[in-house]
Amino acid sequence: QVQLVESGGGLVPAGGSLRLSCTASGSTFHSAIALQWYRQTPGKQREYVAGISTIDSKFYKDSVKGRFVILRDNAKNTVFLQMNSLKVEDTAVYYCFAPLDDVWGQGIQVTVSS
């Protein structure tokens, strides 16, 4: 069973940057893991933000294209979400998700102030 732990959230002014990390551990992590980032705000459904496949194909929600970058460090079993030019509307709890294992991280708060 894979376990996922997010880190790197916090408070940042609009226009700033944050890097979220999702570190995977557990018996099924043996190579490049497929992983997705989602986010959720109160009263709204969790929405897809970005994803990276086992062969490093990358996918982004339209509203974050050109601002967010998903990348991995296999040596650290970690996938990052580099978030640049942050907007107030990016404020949410961000979750990482391993689709092949159907495992979610615990979520981490990102707050962008105006």
C-alpha positions in Angstrom: 0.0 0.0 0.0 1.3 3.4 -1.1 1.2 6.2 1.4 1.4 9.9 0.3 2.5 12.8 2.4 2.1 16.4 1.1 4.2 19.4 2.3 5.1 22.9 1.2 1.8 24.7 1.6 1.3 28.0 3.3 0.4 31.7 2.9 1.8 33.7 -0.1 0.8 37.0 -1.6 -0.7 37.1 -5.1 2.0 36.8 -7.7 4.2 34.7 -5.5 5.3 31.1 -5.7 5.0 27.9 -3.7 6.3 24.4 -4.3 4.2 21.6 -3.0 5.8 18.2 -2.5 4.1 14.8 -2.4 6.3 12.0 -1.1 5.3 8.4 -1.7 6.3 5.4 0.4 5.1 1.8 0.7 5.5 -1.5 -0.9 4.0 -0.7 -4.3 6.4 2.2 -5.0 9.0 0.7 -7.2 9.4 3.1 -10.1 8.1 6.4 -11.5 4.7 6.8 -9.9 1.7 8.2 -11.7 0.4 11.0 -9.6 -2.1 13.8 -9.7 -2.8 17.0 -7.8 -6.3 18.1 -7.0 -7.6 21.0 -5.0 -10.8 21.8 -3.1 -12.4 24.9 -1.6 -15.3 24.8 0.9 -18.6 24.0 -0.7 -17.1 22.9 -4.0 -16.1 19.6 -5.6 -12.5 18.6 -5.6 -11.0 19.6 -9.0 -8.1 18.2 -11.0 -5.1 20.5 -11.2 -2.2 18.6 -12.8 -0.9 15.1 -13.3 2.2 13.2 -14.4 2.1 9.7 -15.8 4.5 6.8 -15.3 6.3 7.9 -18.5 6.4 11.5 -17.5 3.6 12.8 -19.7 2.2 15.9 -18.0 -1.3 17.3 -17.9 -2.7 20.6 -16.6 -6.0 22.3 -15.9 -6.4 25.1 -18.4 -6.4 27.8 -15.7 -3.0 26.8 -14.4 -1.2 26.2 -17.7 1.9 28.4 -17.9 1.9 29.0 -14.2 2.1 25.5 -12.6 4.7 22.9 -13.4 4.5 19.2 -12.2 7.8 17.4 -11.9 9.3 14.4 -10.2 12.4 13.4 -8.4 12.5 9.6 -8.5 15.5 9.4 -6.1 13.3 11.0 -3.5 10.1 9.3 -4.4 8.6 12.7 -4.7 6.5 14.6 -7.1 6.4 18.4 -6.9 3.9 21.0 -8.0 5.7 24.3 -8.6 3.1 27.0 -8.5 4.1 30.4 -9.9 2.2 33.7 -10.4 -0.3 32.6 -7.8 -3.8 34.1 -7.8 -6.3 34.5 -5.0 -8.5 32.0 -6.7 -5.7 29.3 -6.3 -6.5 29.3 -2.6 -7.6 25.8 -1.7 -6.6 22.6 0.1 -4.4 20.7 -2.3 -4.3 16.9 -2.4 -2.1 14.5 -4.2 -3.5 11.3 -5.5 -2.0 8.1 -6.8 -4.5 6.8 -9.4 -3.1 3.4 -9.9 -3.2 2.7 -6.1 -6.3 4.8 -5.4 -4.6 6.5 -2.6 -5.0 10.2 -1.4 -2.7 12.3 0.6 -4.0 14.2 3.7 -4.2 17.5 1.9 -2.4 20.8 2.5 -3.6 24.3 2.7 -2.5 26.9 0.2 -3.7 30.5 0.8 -3.0 33.3 -1.6 -3.6 36.8 -0.2 -4.6 39.8 -2.3 
